[in-house]
Amino acid sequence: MGGFYLSMNIIHKGARSRGLCVWHQDGQTHWKKPDLDEYTHGFNFMAQLYGCNALTVYG
């Protein structure tokens, strides 16, 4: 993929439309490498535009 690769996904899940989403999973293959450092998995950011609580999701 070259020297720089940016993966980006935008997911819109409307309220009460379906179950919860898994937003991020760490790759299991990197944890036992001797050169593991804090930059291995990069940075993730999620913005929440509307309020949410247990009654909103499951009500």
PDB file of N, CA, C and O in Angstrom:
ATOM      1  N   MET A   1       0.802  -1.191   0.000  1.00  0.00           N
ATOM      2  CA  MET A   1       0.000   0.000   0.000  1.00  0.00           C
ATOM      3  C   MET A   1       0.846   1.257   0.000  1.00  0.00           C
ATOM      4  O   MET A   1       0.308   2.360   0.094  1.00  0.00           O
ATOM      5  N   GLY A   2       2.122   1.121  -0.101  1.00  0.00           N
ATOM      6  CA  GLY A   2       2.962   2.305  -0.144  1.00  0.00           C
ATOM      7  C   GLY A   2       3.329   2.811   1.232  1.00  0.00           C
ATOM      8  O   GLY A   2       3.154   2.113   2.231  1.00  0.00           O
ATOM      9  N   GLY A   3       3.842   4.034   1.278  1.00  0.00           N
ATOM     10  CA  GLY A   3       4.290   4.610   2.528  1.00  0.00           C
ATOM     11  C   GLY A   3       3.183   5.171   3.398  1.00  0.00           C
ATOM     12  O   GLY A   3       3.347   5.278   4.613  1.00  0.00           O
ATOM     13  N   PHE A   4       2.057   5.533   2.798  1.00  0.00           N
ATOM     14  CA  PHE A   4       0.972   6.127   3.580  1.00  0.00           C
ATOM     15  C   PHE A   4      -0.350   5.542   3.117  1.00  0.00           C
ATOM     16  O   PHE A   4      -0.642   5.514   1.921  1.00  0.00           O
ATOM     17  N   TYR A   5      -1.137   5.082   4.056  1.00  0.00           N
ATOM     18  CA  TYR A   5      -2.444   4.503   3.735  1.00  0.00           C
ATOM     19  C   TYR A   5      -3.455   5.005   4.751  1.00  0.00           C
ATOM     20  O   TYR A   5      -3.222   4.898   5.955  1.00  0.00           O
ATOM     21  N   LEU A   6      -4.565   5.547   4.293  1.00  0.00           N
ATOM     22  CA  LEU A   6      -5.619   6.041   5.172  1.00  0.00           C
ATOM     23  C   LEU A   6      -6.906   5.295   4.860  1.00  0.00           C
ATOM     24  O   LEU A   6      -7.457   5.404   3.764  1.00  0.00           O
ATOM     25  N   SER A   7      -7.366   4.547   5.829  1.00  0.00           N
ATOM     26  CA  SER A   7      -8.621   3.822   5.684  1.00  0.00           C
ATOM     27  C   SER A   7      -9.710   4.614   6.395  1.00  0.00           C
ATOM     28  O   SER A   7      -9.528   5.014   7.545  1.00  0.00           O
ATOM     29  N   MET A   8     -10.835   4.845   5.733  1.00  0.00           N
ATOM     30  CA  MET A   8     -11.902   5.634   6.342  1.00  0.00           C
ATOM     31  C   MET A   8     -13.245   5.011   6.022  1.00  0.00           C
ATOM     32  O   MET A   8     -13.530   4.677   4.871  1.00  0.00           O
ATOM     33  N   ASN A   9     -14.064   4.857   7.043  1.00  0.00           N
ATOM     34  CA  ASN A   9     -15.425   4.356   6.882  1.00  0.00           C
ATOM     35  C   ASN A   9     -16.379   5.292   7.600  1.00  0.00           C
ATOM     36  O   ASN A   9     -16.080   5.763   8.698  1.00  0.00           O
ATOM     37  N   ILE A  10     -17.507   5.563   6.999  1.00  0.00           N
ATOM     38  CA  ILE A  10     -18.571   6.324   7.650  1.00  0.00           C
ATOM     39  C   ILE A  10     -19.776   5.407   7.743  1.00  0.00           C
ATOM     40  O   ILE A  10     -20.265   4.904   6.731  1.00  0.00           O
ATOM     41  N   ILE A  11     -20.251   5.193   8.963  1.00  0.00           N
ATOM     42  CA  ILE A  11     -21.381   4.297   9.201  1.00  0.00           C
ATOM     43  C   ILE A  11     -22.504   5.109   9.831  1.00  0.00           C
ATOM     44  O   ILE A  11     -22.304   5.762  10.855  1.00  0.00           O
ATOM     45  N   HIS A  12     -23.672   5.069   9.226  1.00  0.00           N
ATOM     46  CA  HIS A  12     -24.844   5.707   9.819  1.00  0.00           C
ATOM     47  C   HIS A  12     -25.830   4.618  10.201  1.00  0.00           C
ATOM     48  O   HIS A  12     -26.326   3.888   9.342  1.00  0.00           O
ATOM     49  N   LYS A  13     -26.113   4.511  11.492  1.00  0.00           N
ATOM     50  CA  LYS A  13     -27.084   3.541  11.987  1.00  0.00           C
ATOM     51  C   LYS A  13     -28.152   4.328  12.720  1.00  0.00           C
ATOM     52  O   LYS A  13     -27.897   4.893  13.783  1.00  0.00           O
ATOM     53  N   GLY A  14     -29.328   4.366  12.161  1.00  0.00           N
ATOM     54  CA  GLY A  14     -30.424   5.090  12.783  1.00  0.00           C
ATOM     55  C   GLY A  14     -30.843   4.475  14.113  1.00  0.00           C
ATOM     56  O   GLY A  14     -30.659   3.279  14.338  1.00  0.00           O
ATOM     57  N   ALA A  15     -31.401   5.290  14.980  1.00  0.00           N
ATOM     58  CA  ALA A  15     -31.864   4.815  16.287  1.00  0.00           C
ATOM     59  C   ALA A  15     -32.915   3.722  16.123  1.00  0.00           C
ATOM     60  O   ALA A  15     -33.793   3.818  15.266  1.00  0.00           O
ATOM     61  N   ARG A  16     -32.820   2.691  16.943  1.00  0.00           N
ATOM     62  CA  ARG A  16     -33.756   1.564  16.993  1.00  0.00           C
ATOM     63  C   ARG A  16     -33.812   0.769  15.683  1.00  0.00           C
ATOM     64  O   ARG A  16     -34.762   0.016  15.472  1.00  0.00           O
ATOM     65  N   SER A  17     -32.831   0.915  14.812  1.00  0.00           N
ATOM     66  CA  SER A  17     -32.895   0.214  13.533  1.00  0.00           C
ATOM     67  C   SER A  17     -32.363  -1.210  13.607  1.00  0.00           C
ATOM     68  O   SER A  17     -32.840  -2.077  12.874  1.00  0.00           O
ATOM     69  N   ARG A  18     -31.402  -1.470  14.458  1.00  0.00           N
ATOM     70  CA  ARG A  18     -30.849  -2.815  14.617  1.00  0.00           C
ATOM     71  C   ARG A  18     -29.950  -2.848  15.835  1.00  0.00           C
ATOM     72  O   ARG A  18     -29.906  -1.893  16.610  1.00  0.00           O
ATOM     73  N   GLY A  19     -29.234  -3.947  16.004  1.00  0.00           N
ATOM     74  CA  GLY A  19     -28.365  -4.117  17.170  1.00  0.00           C
ATOM     75  C   GLY A  19     -27.163  -3.185  17.171  1.00  0.00           C
ATOM     76  O   GLY A  19     -26.959  -2.401  16.244  1.00  0.00           O
ATOM     77  N   LEU A  20     -26.382  -3.287  18.219  1.00  0.00           N
ATOM     78  CA  LEU A  20     -25.199  -2.450  18.367  1.00  0.00           C
ATOM     79  C   LEU A  20     -24.151  -2.790  17.317  1.00  0.00           C
ATOM     80  O   LEU A  20     -24.128  -3.900  16.786  1.00  0.00           O
ATOM     81  N   CYS A  21     -23.297  -1.837  17.026  1.00  0.00           N
ATOM     82  CA  CYS A  21     -22.223  -2.024  16.037  1.00  0.00           C
ATOM     83  C   CYS A  21     -20.885  -2.161  16.756  1.00  0.00           C
ATOM     84  O   CYS A  21     -20.652  -1.512  17.775  1.00  0.00           O
ATOM     85  N   VAL A  22     -20.018  -2.998  16.226  1.00  0.00           N
ATOM     86  CA  VAL A  22     -18.645  -3.074  16.705  1.00  0.00           C
ATOM     87  C   VAL A  22     -17.847  -2.046  15.912  1.00  0.00           C
ATOM     88  O   VAL A  22     -17.732  -2.155  14.692  1.00  0.00           O
ATOM     89  N   TRP A  23     -17.301  -1.059  16.593  1.00  0.00           N
ATOM     90  CA  TRP A  23     -16.640   0.040  15.904  1.00  0.00           C
ATOM     91  C   TRP A  23     -15.171  -0.228  15.618  1.00  0.00           C
ATOM     92  O   TRP A  23     -14.638   0.254  14.619  1.00  0.00           O
ATOM     93  N   HIS A  24     -14.507  -0.994  16.486  1.00  0.00           N
ATOM     94  CA  HIS A  24     -13.070  -1.183  16.311  1.00  0.00           C
ATOM     95  C   HIS A  24     -12.652  -2.517  16.906  1.00  0.00           C
ATOM     96  O   HIS A  24     -13.100  -2.891  17.990  1.00  0.00           O
ATOM     97  N   GLN A  25     -11.807  -3.223  16.204  1.00  0.00           N
ATOM     98  CA  GLN A  25     -11.213  -4.449  16.717  1.00  0.00           C
ATOM     99  C   GLN A  25      -9.715  -4.385  16.475  1.00  0.00           C
ATOM    100  O   GLN A  25      -9.273  -4.158  15.349  1.00  0.00           O
ATOM    101  N   ASP A  26      -8.936  -4.583  17.525  1.00  0.00           N
ATOM    102  CA  ASP A  26      -7.481  -4.611  17.372  1.00  0.00           C
ATOM    103  C   ASP A  26      -7.057  -5.884  16.672  1.00  0.00           C
ATOM    104  O   ASP A  26      -7.622  -6.952  16.908  1.00  0.00           O
ATOM    105  N   GLY A  27      -6.076  -5.770  15.824  1.00  0.00           N
ATOM    106  CA  GLY A  27      -5.538  -6.952  15.157  1.00  0.00           C
ATOM    107  C   GLY A  27      -4.755  -7.816  16.136  1.00  0.00           C
ATOM    108  O   GLY A  27      -3.838  -7.325  16.794  1.00  0.00           O
ATOM    109  N   GLN A  28      -5.097  -9.068  16.238  1.00  0.00           N
ATOM    110  CA  GLN A  28      -4.443  -9.968  17.186  1.00  0.00           C
ATOM    111  C   GLN A  28      -3.034 -10.363  16.741  1.00  0.00           C
ATOM    112  O   GLN A  28      -2.232 -10.803  17.565  1.00  0.00           O
ATOM    113  N   THR A  29      -2.726 -10.215  15.467  1.00  0.00           N
ATOM    114  CA  THR A  29      -1.437 -10.691  14.965  1.00  0.00           C
ATOM    115  C   THR A  29      -0.269  -9.821  15.396  1.00  0.00           C
ATOM    116  O   THR A  29       0.875 -10.270  15.317  1.00  0.00           O
ATOM    117  N   HIS A  30      -0.505  -8.595  15.848  1.00  0.00           N
ATOM    118  CA  HIS A  30       0.590  -7.669  16.158  1.00  0.00           C
ATOM    119  C   HIS A  30       1.050  -7.725  17.610  1.00  0.00           C
ATOM    120  O   HIS A  30       2.152  -7.265  17.908  1.00  0.00           O
ATOM    121  N   TRP A  31       0.263  -8.261  18.511  1.00  0.00           N
ATOM    122  CA  TRP A  31       0.556  -8.139  19.939  1.00  0.00           C
ATOM    123  C   TRP A  31       1.831  -8.849  20.369  1.00  0.00           C
ATOM    124  O   TRP A  31       2.469  -8.416  21.329  1.00  0.00           O
ATOM    125  N   LYS A  32       2.222  -9.914  19.701  1.00  0.00           N
ATOM    126  CA  LYS A  32       3.398 -10.685  20.125  1.00  0.00           C
ATOM    127  C   LYS A  32       4.666 -10.327  19.358  1.00  0.00           C
ATOM    128  O   LYS A  32       5.692 -10.985  19.528  1.00  0.00           O
ATOM    129  N   LYS A  33       4.614  -9.303  18.526  1.00  0.00           N
ATOM    130  CA  LYS A  33       5.806  -8.904  17.774  1.00  0.00           C
ATOM    131  C   LYS A  33       6.770  -8.135  18.680  1.00  0.00           C
ATOM    132  O   LYS A  33       6.327  -7.328  19.497  1.00  0.00           O
ATOM    133  N   PRO A  34       8.066  -8.368  18.551  1.00  0.00           N
ATOM    134  CA  PRO A  34       9.033  -7.669  19.408  1.00  0.00           C
ATOM    135  C   PRO A  34       9.114  -6.165  19.129  1.00  0.00           C
ATOM    136  O   PRO A  34       9.528  -5.406  20.005  1.00  0.00           O
ATOM    137  N   ASP A  35       8.726  -5.717  17.927  1.00  0.00           N
ATOM    138  CA  ASP A  35       8.802  -4.290  17.604  1.00  0.00           C
ATOM    139  C   ASP A  35       7.479  -3.555  17.821  1.00  0.00           C
ATOM    140  O   ASP A  35       7.272  -2.488  17.244  1.00  0.00           O
ATOM    141  N   LEU A  36       6.584  -4.103  18.637  1.00  0.00           N
ATOM    142  CA  LEU A  36       5.296  -3.471  18.939  1.00  0.00           C
ATOM    143  C   LEU A  36       5.525  -2.139  19.661  1.00  0.00           C
ATOM    144  O   LEU A  36       6.290  -2.084  20.623  1.00  0.00           O
ATOM    145  N   ASP A  37       4.882  -1.089  19.214  1.00  0.00           N
ATOM    146  CA  ASP A  37       4.945   0.197  19.894  1.00  0.00           C
ATOM    147  C   ASP A  37       3.573   0.865  19.865  1.00  0.00           C
ATOM    148  O   ASP A  37       2.608   0.281  19.373  1.00  0.00           O
ATOM    149  N   GLU A  38       3.482   2.082  20.388  1.00  0.00           N
ATOM    150  CA  GLU A  38       2.185   2.756  20.506  1.00  0.00           C
ATOM    151  C   GLU A  38       1.603   3.182  19.166  1.00  0.00           C
ATOM    152  O   GLU A  38       0.442   3.589  19.114  1.00  0.00           O
ATOM    153  N   TYR A  39       2.368   3.104  18.083  1.00  0.00           N
ATOM    154  CA  TYR A  39       1.873   3.514  16.772  1.00  0.00           C
ATOM    155  C   TYR A  39       1.409   2.341  15.907  1.00  0.00           C
ATOM    156  O   TYR A  39       1.047   2.542  14.747  1.00  0.00           O
ATOM    157  N   THR A  40       1.413   1.141  16.441  1.00  0.00           N
ATOM    158  CA  THR A  40       1.070  -0.044  15.656  1.00  0.00           C
ATOM    159  C   THR A  40      -0.348   0.019  15.118  1.00  0.00           C
ATOM    160  O   THR A  40      -0.577  -0.315  13.955  1.00  0.00           O
ATOM    161  N   HIS A  41      -1.301   0.438  15.932  1.00  0.00           N
ATOM    162  CA  HIS A  41      -2.701   0.420  15.513  1.00  0.00           C
ATOM    163  C   HIS A  41      -3.248   1.785  15.138  1.00  0.00           C
ATOM    164  O   HIS A  41      -4.408   1.879  14.737  1.00  0.00           O
ATOM    165  N   GLY A  42      -2.479   2.826  15.249  1.00  0.00           N
ATOM    166  CA  GLY A  42      -2.936   4.131  14.812  1.00  0.00           C
ATOM    167  C   GLY A  42      -3.880   4.805  15.792  1.00  0.00           C
ATOM    168  O   GLY A  42      -3.804   4.588  17.001  1.00  0.00           O
ATOM    169  N   PHE A  43      -4.768   5.623  15.252  1.00  0.00           N
ATOM    170  CA  PHE A  43      -5.659   6.458  16.053  1.00  0.00           C
ATOM    171  C   PHE A  43      -7.077   6.305  15.535  1.00  0.00           C
ATOM    172  O   PHE A  43      -7.305   6.298  14.325  1.00  0.00           O
ATOM    173  N   ASN A  44      -8.030   6.183  16.448  1.00  0.00           N
ATOM    174  CA  ASN A  44      -9.444   6.093  16.077  1.00  0.00           C
ATOM    175  C   ASN A  44     -10.208   7.238  16.723  1.00  0.00           C
ATOM    176  O   ASN A  44      -9.916   7.631  17.853  1.00  0.00           O
ATOM    177  N   PHE A  45     -11.184   7.769  16.005  1.00  0.00           N
ATOM    178  CA  PHE A  45     -11.999   8.861  16.519  1.00  0.00           C
ATOM    179  C   PHE A  45     -13.443   8.625  16.120  1.00  0.00           C
ATOM    180  O   PHE A  45     -13.726   8.293  14.969  1.00  0.00           O
ATOM    181  N   MET A  46     -14.363   8.794  17.067  1.00  0.00           N
ATOM    182  CA  MET A  46     -15.784   8.639  16.776  1.00  0.00           C
ATOM    183  C   MET A  46     -16.527   9.838  17.354  1.00  0.00           C
ATOM    184  O   MET A  46     -16.323  10.194  18.515  1.00  0.00           O
ATOM    185  N   ALA A  47     -17.370  10.449  16.569  1.00  0.00           N
ATOM    186  CA  ALA A  47     -18.177  11.577  17.031  1.00  0.00           C
ATOM    187  C   ALA A  47     -19.624  11.128  17.191  1.00  0.00           C
ATOM    188  O   ALA A  47     -20.163  10.428  16.334  1.00  0.00           O
ATOM    189  N   GLN A  48     -20.242  11.530  18.281  1.00  0.00           N
ATOM    190  CA  GLN A  48     -21.652  11.232  18.514  1.00  0.00           C
ATOM    191  C   GLN A  48     -22.421  12.537  18.401  1.00  0.00           C
ATOM    192  O   GLN A  48     -22.190  13.467  19.173  1.00  0.00           O
ATOM    193  N   LEU A  49     -23.332  12.607  17.444  1.00  0.00           N
ATOM    194  CA  LEU A  49     -24.041  13.852  17.177  1.00  0.00           C
ATOM    195  C   LEU A  49     -25.282  14.035  18.038  1.00  0.00           C
ATOM    196  O   LEU A  49     -25.702  15.167  18.280  1.00  0.00           O
ATOM    197  N   TYR A  50     -25.873  12.946  18.502  1.00  0.00           N
ATOM    198  CA  TYR A  50     -27.101  13.026  19.284  1.00  0.00           C
ATOM    199  C   TYR A  50     -26.924  12.284  20.594  1.00  0.00           C
ATOM    200  O   TYR A  50     -26.121  11.355  20.678  1.00  0.00           O
ATOM    201  N   GLY A  51     -27.663  12.683  21.613  1.00  0.00           N
ATOM    202  CA  GLY A  51     -27.599  12.018  22.899  1.00  0.00           C
ATOM    203  C   GLY A  51     -28.059  10.568  22.816  1.00  0.00           C
ATOM    204  O   GLY A  51     -28.871  10.215  21.961  1.00  0.00           O
ATOM    205  N   CYS A  52     -27.546   9.750  23.688  1.00  0.00           N
ATOM    206  CA  CYS A  52     -27.887   8.331  23.670  1.00  0.00           C
ATOM    207  C   CYS A  52     -27.846   7.801  25.093  1.00  0.00           C
ATOM    208  O   CYS A  52     -26.942   8.134  25.859  1.00  0.00           O
ATOM    209  N   ASN A  53     -28.810   6.988  25.441  1.00  0.00           N
ATOM    210  CA  ASN A  53     -28.801   6.298  26.722  1.00  0.00           C
ATOM    211  C   ASN A  53     -29.453   4.929  26.534  1.00  0.00           C
ATOM    212  O   ASN A  53     -29.876   4.601  25.426  1.00  0.00           O
ATOM    213  N   ALA A  54     -29.540   4.133  27.581  1.00  0.00           N
ATOM    214  CA  ALA A  54     -30.081   2.776  27.467  1.00  0.00           C
ATOM    215  C   ALA A  54     -31.532   2.787  26.986  1.00  0.00           C
ATOM    216  O   ALA A  54     -31.931   1.890  26.244  1.00  0.00           O
ATOM    217  N   LEU A  55     -32.324   3.768  27.385  1.00  0.00           N
ATOM    218  CA  LEU A  55     -33.721   3.821  26.958  1.00  0.00           C
ATOM    219  C   LEU A  55     -33.840   4.151  25.472  1.00  0.00           C
ATOM    220  O   LEU A  55     -34.741   3.652  24.797  1.00  0.00           O
ATOM    221  N   THR A  56     -32.940   4.986  24.962  1.00  0.00           N
ATOM    222  CA  THR A  56     -32.960   5.317  23.539  1.00  0.00           C
ATOM    223  C   THR A  56     -32.620   4.105  22.684  1.00  0.00           C
ATOM    224  O   THR A  56     -33.254   3.877  21.654  1.00  0.00           O
ATOM    225  N   VAL A  57     -31.630   3.328  23.099  1.00  0.00           N
ATOM    226  CA  VAL A  57     -31.174   2.188  22.311  1.00  0.00           C
ATOM    227  C   VAL A  57     -32.128   1.009  22.431  1.00  0.00           C
ATOM    228  O   VAL A  57     -32.460   0.381  21.426  1.00  0.00           O
ATOM    229  N   TYR A  58     -32.573   0.698  23.645  1.00  0.00           N
ATOM    230  CA  TYR A  58     -33.354  -0.516  23.864  1.00  0.00           C
ATOM    231  C   TYR A  58     -34.837  -0.272  24.096  1.00  0.00           C
ATOM    232  O   TYR A  58     -35.608  -1.228  24.182  1.00  0.00           O
ATOM    233  N   GLY A  59     -35.262   1.006  24.201  1.00  0.00           N
ATOM    234  CA  GLY A  59     -36.631   1.318  24.576  1.00  0.00           C
ATOM    235  C   GLY A  59     -37.618   1.081  23.575  1.00  0.00           C
ATOM    236  O   GLY A  59     -38.803   1.318  23.809  1.00  0.00           O
TER     237      GLY A  59
END
